[in-house]
Amino acid sequence: MAIYYDCQRCTACCRWPGNVRLSDSEVAALAIFKGLSEFDFIQKYTRLHTGRRGLSLIEKSNHECIFLDGIDCTVQPVKPQQCQDFPNKWNFPGFEKVCQAIPREIPD
């Protein structure tokens, strides 16, 4: 049996340092959602990804996601695929210590 994690939207994953990479289509969707041009969105909310291979979201000084407001994702309807995929399609060793997702077994 495989394990699937049901996200509880605890936002712990939004609070640790990392790189949220953005595709061109995600930049476009986020810019529209924020009511900005793509150029202005890029200038305000992104940085060059480590290794200079695309764009990543900037973080607040405390390493939280720039779009986290308390326990709410302010871009939830258009949040990046990388965010949507955690913790089932990617995670890191020990993520269960901070993430409140509920594991459940599913048939292979």
MOPAC internal coordinates of N, CA, C and O (Angstrom, degrees):
PM7 1SCF
backbone

  N    0.0000 0     0.00 0     0.00 0    0    0    0
  C    1.4466 1     0.00 0     0.00 0    1    0    0
  C    1.5272 1   110.25 1     0.00 0    2    1    0
  O    1.2310 1   121.15 1   -36.22 1    3    2    1
  N    1.3091 1   115.40 1   143.78 1    3    2    1
  C    1.4619 1   121.67 1   176.78 1    5    3    2
  C    1.5272 1   109.44 1   -94.25 1    6    5    3
  O    1.2310 1   120.82 1   -19.27 1    7    6    5
  N    1.3145 1   116.03 1   160.73 1    7    6    5
  C    1.4596 1   121.42 1   177.87 1    9    7    6
  C    1.5282 1   108.15 1  -106.88 1   10    9    7
  O    1.2310 1   120.79 1   -48.09 1   11   10    9
  N    1.3243 1   116.10 1   131.91 1   11   10    9
  C    1.4635 1   123.01 1   173.27 1   13   11   10
  C    1.5228 1   106.58 1  -118.53 1   14   13   11
  O    1.2310 1   120.54 1   -41.26 1   15   14   13
  N    1.3064 1   116.58 1   138.74 1   15   14   13
  C    1.4629 1   121.45 1  -179.58 1   17   15   14
  C    1.5213 1   110.12 1  -104.77 1   18   17   15
  O    1.2310 1   120.68 1   -56.65 1   19   18   17
  N    1.3268 1   116.31 1   123.35 1   19   18   17
  C    1.4597 1   122.22 1   175.99 1   21   19   18
  C    1.5244 1   108.33 1   -87.35 1   22   21   19
  O    1.2310 1   120.98 1   -67.18 1   23   22   21
  N    1.3199 1   115.73 1   112.82 1   23   22   21
  C    1.4576 1   121.77 1  -179.13 1   25   23   22
  C    1.5240 1   109.77 1   -64.14 1   26   25   23
  O    1.2310 1   120.86 1   -44.42 1   27   26   25
  N    1.3161 1   115.95 1   135.58 1   27   26   25
  C    1.4652 1   122.10 1   178.00 1   29   27   26
  C    1.5293 1   111.42 1  -104.51 1   30   29   27
  O    1.2310 1   121.01 1  -174.37 1   31   30   29
  N    1.3323 1   115.68 1     5.63 1   31   30   29
  C    1.4692 1   123.04 1  -178.82 1   33   31   30
  C    1.5249 1   111.62 1    54.72 1   34   33   31
  O    1.2310 1   121.31 1  -136.34 1   35   34   33
  N    1.3330 1   115.10 1    43.66 1   35   34   33
  C    1.4630 1   121.30 1   178.59 1   37   35   34
  C    1.5264 1   111.59 1   -75.14 1   38   37   35
  O    1.2310 1   119.86 1   162.57 1   39   38   37
  N    1.3033 1   117.87 1   -17.43 1   39   38   37
  C    1.4680 1   127.56 1   179.99 1   41   39   38
  C    1.5306 1   114.00 1    68.60 1   42   41   39
  O    1.2310 1   119.70 1  -168.03 1   43   42   41
  N    1.3175 1   118.18 1    11.97 1   43   42   41
  C    1.4609 1   119.70 1   177.05 1   45   43   42
  C    1.5343 1   110.58 1   -59.94 1   46   45   43
  O    1.2310 1   120.37 1   143.42 1   47   46   45
  N    1.3146 1   116.90 1   -36.58 1   47   46   45
  C    1.4610 1   120.81 1  -179.58 1   49   47   46
  C    1.5279 1   112.09 1   -66.81 1   50   49   47
  O    1.2310 1   120.38 1   160.83 1   51   50   49
  N    1.3181 1   116.88 1   -19.17 1   51   50   49
  C    1.4710 1   122.60 1   179.89 1   53   51   50
  C    1.5232 1   111.65 1   -87.61 1   54   53   51
  O    1.2310 1   120.38 1   178.36 1   55   54   53
  N    1.3225 1   116.89 1    -1.64 1   55   54   53
  C    1.4564 1   120.97 1  -171.42 1   57   55   54
  C    1.5274 1   114.76 1  -113.07 1   58   57   55
  O    1.2310 1   119.49 1  -177.29 1   59   58   57
  N    1.3248 1   118.58 1     2.71 1   59   58   57
  C    1.4533 1   117.57 1   178.19 1   61   59   58
  C    1.5208 1   109.77 1  -114.69 1   62   61   59
  O    1.2310 1   120.89 1   -24.51 1   63   62   61
  N    1.3290 1   115.90 1   155.49 1   63   62   61
  C    1.4640 1   119.86 1  -177.57 1   65   63   62
  C    1.5277 1   111.21 1   -62.34 1   66   65   63
  O    1.2310 1   121.19 1   -30.59 1   67   66   65
  N    1.2946 1   115.33 1   149.41 1   67   66   65
  C    1.4567 1   119.97 1   178.21 1   69   67   66
  C    1.5053 1   111.29 1   171.26 1   70   69   67
  O    1.2310 1   121.49 1     7.90 1   71   70   69
  N    1.2945 1   114.75 1  -172.10 1   71   70   69
  C    1.4559 1   121.52 1   178.93 1   73   71   70
  C    1.5085 1   109.25 1  -120.96 1   74   73   71
  O    1.2310 1   120.45 1   -64.27 1   75   74   73
  N    1.3136 1   116.75 1   115.73 1   75   74   73
  C    1.4589 1   120.31 1   172.42 1   77   75   74
  C    1.5229 1   105.81 1   -98.11 1   78   77   75
  O    1.2310 1   121.57 1   -80.39 1   79   78   77
  N    1.3140 1   114.60 1    99.61 1   79   78   77
  C    1.4690 1   120.57 1  -178.91 1   81   79   78
  C    1.5156 1   109.89 1   -73.01 1   82   81   79
  O    1.2310 1   121.42 1   -33.66 1   83   82   81
  N    1.3174 1   114.89 1   146.34 1   83   82   81
  C    1.4597 1   121.05 1  -179.56 1   85   83   82
  C    1.5137 1   111.34 1  -121.23 1   86   85   83
  O    1.2310 1   120.72 1   -46.10 1   87   86   85
  N    1.3131 1   116.23 1   133.90 1   87   86   85
  C    1.4610 1   121.00 1   172.35 1   89   87   86
  C    1.5299 1   107.87 1   -83.83 1   90   89   87
  O    1.2310 1   120.67 1   -12.74 1   91   90   89
  N    1.3053 1   116.33 1   167.26 1   91   90   89
  C    1.4682 1   120.63 1   177.75 1   93   91   90
  C    1.5212 1   111.00 1   -59.37 1   94   93   91
  O    1.2310 1   120.17 1   139.37 1   95   94   93
  N    1.3307 1   117.28 1   -40.63 1   95   94   93
  C    1.4632 1   119.98 1  -178.77 1   97   95   94
  C    1.5323 1   111.30 1   -69.25 1   98   97   95
  O    1.2310 1   120.04 1   148.35 1   99   98   97
  N    1.3273 1   117.53 1   -31.65 1   99   98   97
  C    1.4666 1   120.38 1   176.83 1  101   99   98
  C    1.5219 1   110.88 1   -70.17 1  102  101   99
  O    1.2310 1   120.44 1   140.10 1  103  102  101
  N    1.3270 1   116.76 1   -39.90 1  103  102  101
  C    1.4677 1   120.05 1   175.75 1  105  103  102
  C    1.5228 1   109.27 1   -59.21 1  106  105  103
  O    1.2310 1   120.40 1   134.15 1  107  106  105
  N    1.3197 1   116.84 1   -45.85 1  107  106  105
  C    1.4669 1   120.85 1  -179.53 1  109  107  106
  C    1.5228 1   111.22 1   -61.27 1  110  109  107
  O    1.2310 1   120.09 1   133.33 1  111  110  109
  N    1.3275 1   117.42 1   -46.67 1  111  110  109
  C    1.4654 1   121.41 1  -178.52 1  113  111  110
  C    1.5300 1   111.33 1   -65.11 1  114  113  111
  O    1.2310 1   120.43 1   137.34 1  115  114  113
  N    1.3099 1   116.78 1   -42.66 1  115  114  113
  C    1.4579 1   120.72 1   179.54 1  117  115  114
  C    1.5313 1   110.92 1   -65.80 1  118  117  115
  O    1.2310 1   120.58 1   138.93 1  119  118  117
  N    1.3203 1   116.50 1   -41.07 1  119  118  117
  C    1.4678 1   120.28 1   178.93 1  121  119  118
  C    1.5211 1   110.81 1   -61.79 1  122  121  119
  O    1.2310 1   120.17 1   133.77 1  123  122  121
  N    1.3202 1   117.29 1   -46.23 1  123  122  121
  C    1.4666 1   120.82 1   178.08 1  125  123  122
  C    1.5222 1   109.94 1   -60.67 1  126  125  123
  O    1.2310 1   120.39 1   134.34 1  127  126  125
  N    1.3218 1   116.85 1   -45.66 1  127  126  125
  C    1.4588 1   121.45 1  -178.78 1  129  127  126
  C    1.5286 1   111.26 1   -60.43 1  130  129  127
  O    1.2310 1   120.33 1   141.80 1  131  130  129
  N    1.3297 1   116.97 1   -38.20 1  131  130  129
  C    1.4594 1   121.64 1  -179.38 1  133  131  130
  C    1.5359 1   112.07 1   -85.30 1  134  133  131
  O    1.2310 1   120.20 1   176.56 1  135  134  133
  N    1.3351 1   117.23 1    -3.44 1  135  134  133
  C    1.4624 1   120.67 1   179.13 1  137  135  134
  C    1.5172 1   113.32 1    71.81 1  138  137  135
  O    1.2310 1   120.95 1  -147.41 1  139  138  137
  N    1.3331 1   115.79 1    32.59 1  139  138  137
  C    1.4598 1   121.46 1  -178.42 1  141  139  138
  C    1.5192 1   110.65 1  -121.38 1  142  141  139
  O    1.2310 1   120.91 1   -20.38 1  143  142  141
  N    1.3145 1   115.86 1   159.62 1  143  142  141
  C    1.4605 1   119.31 1   169.10 1  145  143  142
  C    1.5235 1   106.87 1   -71.44 1  146  145  143
  O    1.2310 1   120.68 1   -20.27 1  147  146  145
  N    1.3222 1   116.31 1   159.73 1  147  146  145
  C    1.4667 1   118.64 1   177.76 1  149  147  146
  C    1.5231 1   110.42 1   -60.46 1  150  149  147
  O    1.2310 1   120.35 1   139.45 1  151  150  149
  N    1.3186 1   116.93 1   -40.55 1  151  150  149
  C    1.4667 1   120.99 1   179.12 1  153  151  150
  C    1.5254 1   110.19 1   -58.66 1  154  153  151
  O    1.2310 1   120.16 1   130.03 1  155  154  153
  N    1.3210 1   117.30 1   -49.97 1  155  154  153
  C    1.4652 1   120.73 1  -178.73 1  157  155  154
  C    1.5307 1   111.77 1   -64.89 1  158  157  155
  O    1.2310 1   120.40 1   140.85 1  159  158  157
  N    1.3308 1   116.85 1   -39.15 1  159  158  157
  C    1.4656 1   119.88 1   176.97 1  161  159  158
  C    1.5245 1   110.16 1   -60.64 1  162  161  159
  O    1.2310 1   120.35 1   132.93 1  163  162  161
  N    1.3097 1   116.93 1   -47.07 1  163  162  161
  C    1.4670 1   121.72 1  -179.34 1  165  163  162
  C    1.5209 1   110.29 1   -59.85 1  166  165  163
  O    1.2310 1   120.40 1   135.66 1  167  166  165
  N    1.3255 1   116.83 1   -44.34 1  167  166  165
  C    1.4611 1   120.63 1  -179.25 1  169  167  166
  C    1.5259 1   112.10 1   -64.25 1  170  169  167
  O    1.2310 1   120.30 1   142.32 1  171  170  169
  N    1.3139 1   117.02 1   -37.68 1  171  170  169
  C    1.4584 1   121.58 1  -173.56 1  173  171  170
  C    1.5292 1   113.94 1   -86.23 1  174  173  171
  O    1.2310 1   120.07 1   144.17 1  175  174  173
  N    1.3328 1   117.47 1   -35.83 1  175  174  173
  C    1.4690 1   120.18 1  -168.09 1  177  175  174
  C    1.5233 1   116.42 1  -120.93 1  178  177  175
  O    1.2310 1   119.48 1  -178.47 1  179  178  177
  N    1.3173 1   118.60 1     1.53 1  179  178  177
  C    1.4679 1   118.49 1  -176.73 1  181  179  178
  C    1.5224 1   111.98 1  -128.08 1  182  181  179
  O    1.2310 1   122.18 1   -12.24 1  183  182  181
  N    1.3053 1   113.43 1   167.76 1  183  182  181
  C    1.4625 1   122.76 1   173.66 1  185  183  182
  C    1.5167 1   107.33 1  -141.85 1  186  185  183
  O    1.2310 1   121.22 1   -15.89 1  187  186  185
  N    1.2905 1   115.27 1   164.11 1  187  186  185
  C    1.4566 1   119.96 1   175.32 1  189  187  186
  C    1.5196 1   108.15 1   -69.30 1  190  189  187
  O    1.2310 1   120.61 1   -50.96 1  191  190  189
  N    1.3169 1   116.44 1   129.04 1  191  190  189
  C    1.4628 1   121.44 1  -179.39 1  193  191  190
  C    1.5198 1   110.10 1   -64.87 1  194  193  191
  O    1.2310 1   120.91 1   -29.71 1  195  194  193
  N    1.3178 1   115.87 1   150.29 1  195  194  193
  C    1.4569 1   121.66 1   175.80 1  197  195  194
  C    1.5264 1   108.78 1   -49.58 1  198  197  195
  O    1.2310 1   120.45 1   -46.74 1  199  198  197
  N    1.2904 1   116.74 1   133.26 1  199  198  197
  C    1.4617 1   120.74 1  -178.01 1  201  199  198
  C    1.5219 1   112.00 1    84.38 1  202  201  199
  O    1.2310 1   120.22 1  -177.01 1  203  202  201
  N    1.3211 1   117.18 1     2.99 1  203  202  201
  C    1.4668 1   123.90 1   178.07 1  205  203  202
  C    1.5200 1   113.11 1    54.26 1  206  205  203
  O    1.2310 1   120.81 1  -137.25 1  207  206  205
  N    1.3180 1   116.05 1    42.75 1  207  206  205
  C    1.4668 1   121.25 1   179.80 1  209  207  206
  C    1.5181 1   109.89 1  -119.11 1  210  209  207
  O    1.2310 1   120.60 1  -114.06 1  211  210  209
  N    1.3116 1   116.45 1    65.94 1  211  210  209
  C    1.4471 1   121.03 1   177.93 1  213  211  210
  C    1.5120 1   112.55 1   106.68 1  214  213  211
  O    1.2310 1   121.32 1     8.78 1  215  214  213
  N    1.3218 1   115.08 1  -171.22 1  215  214  213
  C    1.4504 1   121.75 1  -175.85 1  217  215  214
  C    1.5223 1   111.68 1  -109.96 1  218  217  215
  O    1.2310 1   121.19 1   -31.10 1  219  218  217
  N    1.3261 1   115.34 1   148.90 1  219  218  217
  C    1.4603 1   123.63 1   173.49 1  221  219  218
  C    1.5172 1   108.20 1  -128.49 1  222  221  219
  O    1.2310 1   120.78 1   -25.40 1  223  222  221
  N    1.3193 1   116.12 1   154.60 1  223  222  221
  C    1.4584 1   119.80 1   173.37 1  225  223  222
  C    1.5201 1   110.07 1   -66.58 1  226  225  223
  O    1.2310 1   120.52 1   -34.93 1  227  226  225
  N    1.3177 1   116.61 1   145.07 1  227  226  225
  C    1.4533 1   119.26 1   171.75 1  229  227  226
  C    1.5178 1   107.92 1   -76.26 1  230  229  227
  O    1.2310 1   120.93 1   -13.40 1  231  230  229
  N    1.3184 1   115.82 1   166.60 1  231  230  229
  C    1.4577 1   121.69 1   178.06 1  233  231  230
  C    1.5225 1   108.79 1  -120.20 1  234  233  231
  O    1.2310 1   121.09 1   -20.30 1  235  234  233
  N    1.3160 1   115.52 1   159.70 1  235  234  233
  C    1.4566 1   120.18 1   170.65 1  237  235  234
  C    1.5244 1   108.42 1   -70.10 1  238  237  235
  O    1.2310 1   120.02 1   -12.68 1  239  238  237
  N    1.3259 1   117.57 1   167.32 1  239  238  237
  C    1.4658 1   120.88 1  -178.16 1  241  239  238
  C    1.5312 1   112.57 1   -61.14 1  242  241  239
  O    1.2310 1   119.95 1   155.62 1  243  242  241
  N    1.3364 1   117.70 1   -24.38 1  243  242  241
  C    1.4677 1   121.17 1   178.39 1  245  243  242
  C    1.5317 1   111.98 1   -90.76 1  246  245  243
  O    1.2310 1   120.09 1  -170.31 1  247  246  245
  N    1.3196 1   117.43 1     9.69 1  247  246  245
  C    1.4665 1   126.50 1   177.41 1  249  247  246
  C    1.5290 1   114.30 1    79.28 1  250  249  247
  O    1.2310 1   119.57 1  -176.44 1  251  250  249
  N    1.3227 1   118.43 1     3.56 1  251  250  249
  C    1.4686 1   120.14 1   174.41 1  253  251  250
  C    1.5171 1   109.24 1   -70.90 1  254  253  251
  O    1.2310 1   121.40 1   -24.30 1  255  254  253
  N    1.3118 1   114.93 1   155.70 1  255  254  253
  C    1.4553 1   120.84 1   174.27 1  257  255  254
  C    1.5247 1   109.72 1   -58.74 1  258  257  255
  O    1.2310 1   120.45 1   -39.04 1  259  258  257
  N    1.2919 1   116.75 1   140.96 1  259  258  257
  C    1.4585 1   122.73 1   179.72 1  261  259  258
  C    1.5297 1   111.37 1   -60.57 1  262  261  259
  O    1.2310 1   119.83 1   157.05 1  263  262  261
  N    1.3133 1   117.94 1   -22.95 1  263  262  261
  C    1.4626 1   121.72 1  -177.82 1  265  263  262
  C    1.5280 1   113.70 1  -100.99 1  266  265  263
  O    1.2310 1   120.24 1  -169.40 1  267  266  265
  N    1.3255 1   117.14 1    10.60 1  267  266  265
  C    1.4545 1   120.24 1   176.57 1  269  267  266
  C    1.5290 1   109.07 1   -89.49 1  270  269  267
  O    1.2310 1   121.13 1   -53.18 1  271  270  269
  N    1.3217 1   115.45 1   126.82 1  271  270  269
  C    1.4667 1   121.53 1   177.55 1  273  271  270
  C    1.5214 1   107.40 1  -125.06 1  274  273  271
  O    1.2310 1   120.68 1   -81.55 1  275  274  273
  N    1.3245 1   116.30 1    98.45 1  275  274  273
  C    1.4644 1   120.33 1  -174.43 1  277  275  274
  C    1.5118 1   109.44 1    68.66 1  278  277  275
  O    1.2310 1   120.63 1    68.93 1  279  278  277
  N    1.3352 1   116.39 1  -111.07 1  279  278  277
  C    1.4689 1   120.32 1   175.99 1  281  279  278
  C    1.5267 1   111.25 1  -114.48 1  282  281  279
  O    1.2310 1   120.76 1  -161.98 1  283  282  281
  N    1.3261 1   116.16 1    18.02 1  283  282  281
  C    1.4626 1   120.70 1  -178.07 1  285  283  282
  C    1.5173 1   112.12 1  -114.61 1  286  285  283
  O    1.2310 1   121.09 1   -43.17 1  287  286  285
  N    1.3180 1   115.52 1   136.83 1  287  286  285
  C    1.4576 1   122.07 1   171.38 1  289  287  286
  C    1.5191 1   106.62 1   -86.01 1  290  289  287
  O    1.2310 1   120.59 1   -62.69 1  291  290  289
  N    1.3174 1   116.48 1   117.31 1  291  290  289
  C    1.4598 1   119.45 1  -176.38 1  293  291  290
  C    1.5223 1   113.21 1   -77.50 1  294  293  291
  O    1.2310 1   120.13 1   175.50 1  295  294  293
  N    1.3319 1   117.35 1    -4.50 1  295  294  293
  C    1.4670 1   121.50 1   176.87 1  297  295  294
  C    1.5273 1   110.79 1  -123.45 1  298  297  295
  O    1.2310 1   120.38 1  -154.52 1  299  298  297
  N    1.3164 1   116.88 1    25.48 1  299  298  297
  C    1.4653 1   122.76 1  -175.76 1  301  299  298
  C    1.5372 1   113.82 1   -45.33 1  302  301  299
  O    1.2310 1   118.71 1   133.32 1  303  302  301
  N    1.3291 1   120.07 1   -46.68 1  303  302  301
  C    1.4748 1   119.05 1  -177.51 1  305  303  302
  C    1.5308 1   114.45 1   -63.89 1  306  305  303
  O    1.2310 1   120.46 1   158.43 1  307  306  305
  N    1.3428 1   116.72 1   -21.57 1  307  306  305
  C    1.4710 1   120.29 1  -177.81 1  309  307  306
  C    1.5286 1   111.83 1  -128.90 1  310  309  307
  O    1.2310 1   120.48 1  -155.47 1  311  310  309
  N    1.3266 1   116.69 1    24.53 1  311  310  309
  C    1.4669 1   118.68 1  -176.53 1  313  311  310
  C    1.5305 1   110.28 1   -61.11 1  314  313  311
  O    1.2310 1   120.42 1   -31.56 1  315  314  313
  N    1.3267 1   116.79 1   148.44 1  315  314  313
  C    1.4725 1   121.12 1  -177.01 1  317  315  314
  C    1.5292 1   113.00 1   -57.80 1  318  317  315
  O    1.2310 1   121.26 1   -27.82 1  319  318  317
  N    1.3154 1   115.20 1   152.18 1  319  318  317
  C    1.4602 1   122.23 1   179.98 1  321  319  318
  C    1.5191 1   111.31 1   -57.14 1  322  321  319
  O    1.2310 1   120.06 1   141.53 1  323  322  321
  N    1.3206 1   117.48 1   -38.47 1  323  322  321
  C    1.4617 1   120.77 1   179.36 1  325  323  322
  C    1.5243 1   110.29 1   -57.20 1  326  325  323
  O    1.2310 1   120.49 1   139.64 1  327  326  325
  N    1.3158 1   116.67 1   -40.36 1  327  326  325
  C    1.4682 1   120.89 1   178.80 1  329  327  326
  C    1.5304 1   110.39 1   -68.87 1  330  329  327
  O    1.2310 1   120.58 1   138.61 1  331  330  329
  N    1.3117 1   116.50 1   -41.39 1  331  330  329
  C    1.4656 1   120.64 1   179.35 1  333  331  330
  C    1.5200 1   112.12 1   -62.96 1  334  333  331
  O    1.2310 1   120.55 1   147.87 1  335  334  333
  N    1.3096 1   116.54 1   -32.13 1  335  334  333
  C    1.4662 1   121.67 1  -173.96 1  337  335  334
  C    1.5240 1   114.75 1   -80.66 1  338  337  335
  O    1.2310 1   119.63 1   164.72 1  339  338  337
  N    1.3224 1   118.31 1   -15.28 1  339  338  337
  C    1.4650 1   120.59 1  -178.76 1  341  339  338
  C    1.5206 1   109.84 1   -78.80 1  342  341  339
  O    1.2310 1   117.94 1   -42.04 1  343  342  341
  N    1.3034 1   121.53 1   137.96 1  343  342  341
  C    1.4627 1   129.20 1    -0.62 1  345  343  342
  C    1.5298 1   113.45 1  -100.29 1  346  345  343
  O    1.2310 1   120.07 1  -168.45 1  347  346  345
  N    1.3386 1   117.47 1    11.55 1  347  346  345
  C    1.4612 1   119.29 1  -173.24 1  349  347  346
  C    1.5210 1   114.92 1   -81.28 1  350  349  347
  O    1.2310 1   119.70 1   142.62 1  351  350  349
  N    1.3126 1   118.17 1   -37.38 1  351  350  349
  C    1.4615 1   119.23 1  -178.97 1  353  351  350
  C    1.5142 1   112.01 1   -98.91 1  354  353  351
  O    1.2310 1   120.35 1   164.44 1  355  354  353
  N    1.3160 1   116.94 1   -15.56 1  355  354  353
  C    1.4636 1   121.27 1   172.68 1  357  355  354
  C    1.5241 1   107.58 1  -157.28 1  358  357  355
  O    1.2310 1   121.24 1   -29.28 1  359  358  357
  N    1.3094 1   115.24 1   150.72 1  359  358  357
  C    1.4578 1   122.42 1   173.83 1  361  359  358
  C    1.5210 1   106.87 1  -165.87 1  362  361  359
  O    1.2310 1   119.74 1    13.36 1  363  362  361
  N    1.2849 1   118.11 1  -166.64 1  363  362  361
  C    1.4566 1   121.47 1  -179.88 1  365  363  362
  C    1.5235 1   108.47 1  -142.24 1  366  365  363
  O    1.2310 1   120.10 1   -21.94 1  367  366  365
  N    1.3227 1   117.42 1   158.06 1  367  366  365
  C    1.4598 1   120.11 1  -179.01 1  369  367  366
  C    1.5303 1   110.97 1   -56.23 1  370  369  367
  O    1.2310 1   120.64 1   -51.14 1  371  370  369
  N    1.3050 1   116.38 1   128.86 1  371  370  369
  C    1.4526 1   122.04 1   178.22 1  373  371  370
  C    1.5201 1   115.18 1    87.37 1  374  373  371
  O    1.2310 1   120.07 1  -174.25 1  375  374  373
  N    1.3280 1   117.47 1     5.75 1  375  374  373
  C    1.4711 1   118.99 1  -178.09 1  377  375  374
  C    1.5267 1   111.94 1   -58.53 1  378  377  375
  O    1.2310 1   120.81 1   152.13 1  379  378  377
  N    1.3350 1   116.05 1   -27.87 1  379  378  377
  C    1.4747 1   120.17 1  -177.91 1  381  379  378
  C    1.5244 1   112.38 1   -63.37 1  382  381  379
  O    1.2310 1   119.99 1   160.16 1  383  382  381
  N    1.3271 1   117.62 1   -19.84 1  383  382  381
  C    1.4622 1   120.94 1  -179.52 1  385  383  382
  C    1.5248 1   111.95 1   -72.60 1  386  385  383
  O    1.2310 1   120.02 1   156.97 1  387  386  385
  N    1.3324 1   117.57 1   -23.03 1  387  386  385
  C    1.4677 1   120.51 1  -178.98 1  389  387  386
  C    1.5229 1   112.89 1  -116.72 1  390  389  387
  O    1.2310 1   120.49 1   158.31 1  391  390  389
  N    1.2972 1   116.67 1   -21.69 1  391  390  389
  C    1.4638 1   122.03 1  -176.91 1  393  391  390
  C    1.5272 1   110.23 1   -93.16 1  394  393  391
  O    1.2310 1   120.70 1   -46.10 1  395  394  393
  N    1.3248 1   116.27 1   133.90 1  395  394  393
  C    1.4627 1   120.83 1  -178.89 1  397  395  394
  C    1.5293 1   113.35 1   -94.77 1  398  397  395
  O    1.2310 1   119.92 1  -167.44 1  399  398  397
  N    1.3401 1   117.75 1    12.56 1  399  398  397
  C    1.4638 1   120.04 1   178.09 1  401  399  398
  C    1.5248 1   109.79 1   -59.08 1  402  401  399
  O    1.2310 1   121.38 1   -37.39 1  403  402  401
  N    1.3078 1   114.97 1   142.61 1  403  402  401
  C    1.4668 1   120.75 1  -176.40 1  405  403  402
  C    1.5289 1   109.05 1   -96.98 1  406  405  403
  O    1.2310 1   120.48 1   -61.22 1  407  406  405
  N    1.3479 1   116.68 1   118.78 1  407  406  405
  C    1.4612 1   119.21 1   179.34 1  409  407  406
  C    1.5309 1   110.62 1   -75.60 1  410  409  407
  O    1.2310 1   121.49 1   -38.67 1  411  410  409
  N    1.3291 1   114.76 1   141.33 1  411  410  409
  C    1.4604 1   119.18 1   172.72 1  413  411  410
  C    1.5319 1   107.51 1  -143.83 1  414  413  411
  O    1.2310 1   121.81 1   -31.80 1  415  414  413
  N    1.3088 1   114.15 1   148.20 1  415  414  413
  C    1.4545 1   119.35 1  -179.96 1  417  415  414
  C    1.5163 1   109.38 1   -82.64 1  418  417  415
  O    1.2310 1   121.26 1   -40.08 1  419  418  417
  N    1.3206 1   115.19 1   139.92 1  419  418  417
  C    1.4588 1   121.33 1   175.77 1  421  419  418
  C    1.5329 1   107.81 1  -130.36 1  422  421  419
  O    1.2310 1   120.22 1   -30.41 1  423  422  421
  N    1.3171 1   117.18 1   149.59 1  423  422  421
  C    1.4676 1   118.99 1   178.35 1  425  423  422
  C    1.5172 1   111.06 1   -62.54 1  426  425  423
  O    1.2310 1   121.21 1   -34.96 1  427  426  425
  N    1.3311 1   115.28 1   145.04 1  427  426  425
  C    1.4861 1   120.20 1   178.07 1  429  427  426
  C    1.5007 1   111.82 1   -65.37 1  430  429  427
  O    1.2310 1   120.10 1   180.00 1  431  430  429

